[in-house]
Amino acid sequence: MSGETPEKPRTGAADAPEGGDATRTAARVPAQTTAARAAGTAGAVALEAPGEAVAAAPAGGERITARLTWQKLTILPGLIALVLIGTWLWFRGAELDAIARNSLADGNVSLRIRQHIEMTAISTFFVLIIAIPLGIALTRPWLRKATPVALAVANLGQAVPSLGLLVLLVFWLNIGQTTAVAGMVVYAVLPVLANTIAGLRGIDPQLTEAARGIGMSPLGVLGKVELPLAVPLILAGVRNALVLNVGTATLATFIGGGGLGDLIASGITNQRMPVLMLGSVLTVALALLVDWLASIVELLLRPRGLEGSS
């Protein structure tokens, strides 16, 4: 009727909480969504805006199958196997005198391979427990100013020639495998330390701020956002350290550390080409095999959200 006042359309402002709560609620939703997507990038479950469906994550077996193709699993190991078989066939046909046979007798080859692998594994283990925690600490605000000093000290390990470094350590730790492992650790710390720092510094600050905005603790941000995003660079540094350690372990023979360097040094000293060839081929094959295994581990540990960034 003409005397009635038409009802005003509802705008939704009357339903908002008093005291500016509506503005704060609206501001929290984008932050929560951004942080959730950051967590999803790091491998966690992504939270979407209210009302949207959450897509089911693919099964773990399907993800592994998609990453590990048959080419990745077969080509390089097959080439290494062919090289080793060809070397073995050549070695069987080679004429060995008494000196060459003595260099390879009594399981000497298997012993040197085992020593080489042990030194590489032990030194890499100590590199990881030293370089990764130190790299994390150097990216925290309370220790960030010490980063240039720490990197300069780590650079000294590779600035000094590896053989000279091992000889210098002999005066402190005496001759033996322990000294060789210590030198390998000093020589291989830099790649892991530098890549850990670079990986953590390269993360978008908005991701960490959004994670803190949804209530994550500093350890939670580090473990669920920062470290997963830095995994590719950290693992690349670990691969470099592994290959460096395999090569440096050949020099352990000069300080009584053993390893495949004994075969190489024996072949050079006694001028026995079969012994030199065997030690060299085994060292190269071991380095390639270790690098291949590290690449497989890198594929398995890379967060699902970073698969396309490789």
C-alpha positions in Angstrom: 0.0 0.0 0.0 1.1 3.6 -0.5 1.2 4.4 3.2 3.7 1.6 3.9 7.5 2.2 3.9 9.3 -0.2 1.6 11.7 -2.5 3.4 15.4 -1.7 2.7 17.4 -4.4 1.2 19.8 -6.2 3.6 23.4 -5.5 2.8 24.9 -7.9 5.4 26.4 -5.2 7.5 23.9 -5.8 10.3 25.1 -9.4 10.5 28.7 -8.5 11.0 30.2 -8.7 14.5 30.5 -5.4 16.4 33.7 -3.6 17.2 35.4 -4.2 13.8 35.4 -8.0 14.2 34.1 -8.4 10.6 37.1 -6.5 9.2 39.5 -8.6 11.3 37.8 -11.8 10.2 38.0 -10.8 6.5 41.7 -10.0 6.9 42.4 -13.3 8.5 40.9 -15.4 5.7 43.4 -14.4 3.0 46.3 -14.8 5.5 45.1 -18.3 6.4 44.6 -19.3 2.8 48.1 -18.0 1.8 49.7 -19.8 4.7 47.8 -23.0 3.9 49.0 -22.9 0.3 52.5 -22.3 1.5 52.2 -25.4 3.7 50.8 -27.3 0.8 53.8 -26.2 -1.3 56.0 -27.7 1.4 54.3 -31.0 1.2 51.5 -30.5 3.7 47.7 -30.7 3.0 46.5 -27.5 1.3 43.6 -25.8 3.0 41.3 -24.0 0.6 38.8 -21.2 1.2 35.5 -22.2 3.0 33.1 -24.0 0.8 35.7 -25.2 -1.7 36.3 -28.9 -2.1 39.7 -30.3 -1.1 41.3 -32.4 -3.8 42.5 -35.8 -2.7 46.3 -36.2 -2.7 47.6 -39.0 -4.9 48.8 -42.1 -3.2 52.4 -42.4 -2.2 53.1 -45.3 -4.5 51.7 -43.4 -7.5 53.9 -40.3 -6.7 57.0 -42.5 -6.4 56.2 -44.3 -9.7 55.7 -41.0 -11.5 59.1 -39.7 -10.3 61.2 -42.8 -10.7 61.0 -43.6 -14.4 62.6 -46.7 -15.9 65.2 -44.5 -17.7 66.3 -43.0 -14.3 66.5 -46.5 -12.7 68.2 -48.4 -15.5 70.4 -46.3 -17.9 73.2 -45.2 -15.6 73.4 -48.4 -13.6 73.4 -50.3 -16.8 76.3 -48.3 -18.2 78.3 -48.7 -15.0 77.6 -52.5 -15.1 78.8 -52.6 -18.7 82.0 -50.7 -17.9 82.7 -53.0 -14.9 82.1 -56.2 -16.9 84.3 -54.9 -19.8 87.1 -54.1 -17.3 86.8 -57.5 -15.7 87.0 -59.2 -19.1 90.0 -57.1 -20.0 91.6 -57.8 -16.7 91.2 -61.6 -17.1 93.1 -61.5 -20.4 95.9 -59.3 -19.1 99.2 -60.8 -18.3 100.0 -60.3 -14.6 103.5 -60.7 -13.2 104.3 -61.6 -9.6 104.3 -57.9 -8.5 100.8 -57.3 -10.0 99.4 -60.5 -8.5 100.8 -59.6 -5.1 99.0 -56.2 -5.3 95.7 -57.9 -5.8 96.1 -61.1 -3.7 94.4 -62.0 -0.4 91.2 -60.1 -1.1 93.0 -56.8 -1.4 90.6 -55.4 -4.0 87.5 -56.0 -1.9 89.2 -54.7 1.2 90.1 -51.4 -0.5 86.6 -51.0 -1.9 85.2 -51.5 1.6 87.6 -49.0 3.1 86.7 -46.5 0.4 83.0 -46.8 1.0 83.5 -46.6 4.8 85.5 -43.4 4.6 83.0 -41.8 2.2 80.0 -42.8 4.3 81.5 -41.7 7.6 82.8 -38.4 6.3 79.5 -37.6 4.6 77.6 -38.3 7.8 79.7 -35.8 9.8 79.4 -33.3 7.0 75.6 -33.5 7.3 75.4 -33.2 11.1 77.8 -30.2 11.0 76.8 -28.3 7.9 73.0 -28.5 7.9 72.4 -27.4 11.5 75.1 -24.7 11.1 73.5 -23.4 7.9 70.1 -23.3 9.7 71.6 -21.4 12.6 73.3 -18.9 10.3 70.0 -17.9 8.7 68.4 -17.1 12.1 68.3 -13.4 13.1 70.5 -13.9 16.2 73.4 -15.4 14.2 73.0 -13.9 10.7 75.9 -11.5 11.1 78.3 -14.4 11.5 77.5 -15.9 8.1 80.3 -14.2 6.2 82.9 -15.4 8.8 81.5 -19.0 8.7 81.6 -19.2 4.9 85.1 -17.7 4.8 86.3 -20.4 7.3 84.5 -23.1 5.2 86.1 -21.8 2.1 89.5 -22.4 3.6 88.9 -26.2 3.3 88.6 -26.0 -0.4 91.1 -23.2 -0.9 93.9 -25.5 0.4 94.7 -28.4 -2.0 93.1 -31.6 -0.7 96.5 -33.5 -0.5 98.1 -30.6 1.4 95.1 -30.4 3.8 95.5 -34.1 4.6 99.3 -33.7 5.1 98.7 -30.8 7.5 96.2 -32.8 9.5 98.8 -35.6 9.9 100.8 -33.3 12.2 97.8 -32.9 14.4 96.1 -36.3 14.2 98.9 -38.7 13.1 98.7 -41.1 10.2 95.6 -43.2 9.7 92.1 -43.5 8.4 90.8 -41.1 11.1 92.9 -38.3 9.7 91.7 -39.0 6.2 88.1 -38.8 7.3 88.7 -35.5 9.2 90.3 -34.0 6.0 87.4 -35.2 3.9 84.9 -33.6 6.3 86.7 -30.3 6.2 86.9 -30.4 2.4 83.3 -31.2 1.8 81.5 -29.0 4.4 81.4 -25.9 2.1 78.9 -27.2 -0.6 76.3 -28.4 2.0 76.7 -25.3 4.2 76.5 -22.8 1.3 73.5 -24.6 -0.3 71.7 -24.8 3.0 72.1 -21.1 3.6 71.1 -20.2 0.0 68.1 -22.5 0.1 66.7 -21.0 3.3 67.5 -17.4 2.3 65.8 -17.9 -1.1 62.4 -18.6 0.4 59.8 -15.9 -0.1 59.4 -14.0 3.2 55.6 -13.8 2.6 55.3 -17.6 3.0 57.0 -17.6 6.4 55.0 -14.5 7.6 51.8 -16.2 6.5 52.7 -19.4 8.4 53.4 -17.4 11.5 50.1 -15.6 10.9 48.1 -18.8 11.4 49.9 -19.6 14.7 52.9 -21.7 13.7 55.8 -21.7 16.1 59.3 -20.9 14.8 60.2 -24.6 14.9 57.0 -25.4 13.0 57.7 -22.8 10.3 61.3 -24.2 10.0 60.2 -27.8 9.8 57.0 -27.5 7.7 57.7 -24.6 5.4 61.4 -23.5 5.3 63.3 -26.8 5.2 60.9 -28.6 2.7 61.2 -25.6 0.4 65.0 -25.7 0.7 65.3 -29.4 0.2 66.3 -29.3 -3.5 69.3 -27.0 -2.9 70.4 -28.9 0.3 70.3 -32.2 -1.5 72.3 -30.8 -4.4 75.0 -29.8 -1.9 74.9 -33.2 -0.4 75.4 -34.8 -3.9 78.4 -32.6 -4.5 79.8 -33.5 -1.1 79.5 -37.2 -1.8 81.3 -37.0 -5.1 84.0 -34.8 -3.5 84.5 -37.4 -0.7 84.8 -40.3 -3.2 87.5 -38.4 -5.0 89.3 -37.2 -1.9 89.3 -40.7 -0.4 91.7 -41.8 -3.1 94.3 -39.5 -1.5 94.0 -41.3 1.8 96.6 -43.8 0.7 99.4 -41.1 1.1 98.6 -40.9 4.9 98.0 -44.5 5.5 94.2 -44.4 5.2 93.8 -47.2 2.6 91.0 -47.2 0.0 91.2 -47.6 -3.7 94.0 -45.0 -3.8 96.2 -47.9 -2.7 95.6 -49.7 -6.0 96.2 -46.5 -8.0 99.4 -45.7 -6.1 100.7 -49.2 -6.4 100.1 -49.3 -10.1 101.9 -46.0 -10.6 104.8 -46.8 -8.3 105.4 -50.3 -9.7 104.5 -49.3 -13.2 101.8 -52.0 -13.5 99.1 -50.8 -15.9 96.5 -53.5 -15.0 96.6 -52.5 -11.3 96.4 -48.8 -12.1 93.5 -49.4 -14.6 91.5 -51.5 -12.1 91.9 -48.9 -9.3 90.9 -46.0 -11.5 87.9 -47.7 -13.1 86.6 -48.8 -9.7 86.9 -45.3 -8.3 85.1 -43.7 -11.3 82.4 -46.4 -11.1 81.9 -45.8 -7.4 81.6 -42.0 -7.8 79.0 -42.4 -10.6 77.1 -45.0 -8.5 77.1 -42.8 -5.4 75.9 -39.8 -7.5 73.1 -41.9 -9.0 71.9 -43.1 -5.6 72.0 -39.5 -4.3 69.8 -38.4 -7.3 67.3 -41.2 -6.5 67.1 -40.0 -2.8 66.7 -36.4 -4.0 63.7 -37.4 -6.1 62.1 -39.3 -3.3 62.6 -36.5 -0.7 61.6 -33.5 -2.9 58.2 -32.2 -1.7 55.3 -32.9 -4.0 54.6 -29.2 -4.5 58.1 -28.7 -5.9 58.1 -31.4 -8.5 57.6 -29.0 -11.3 60.5 -26.8 -10.2 63.3 -29.3 -10.9 
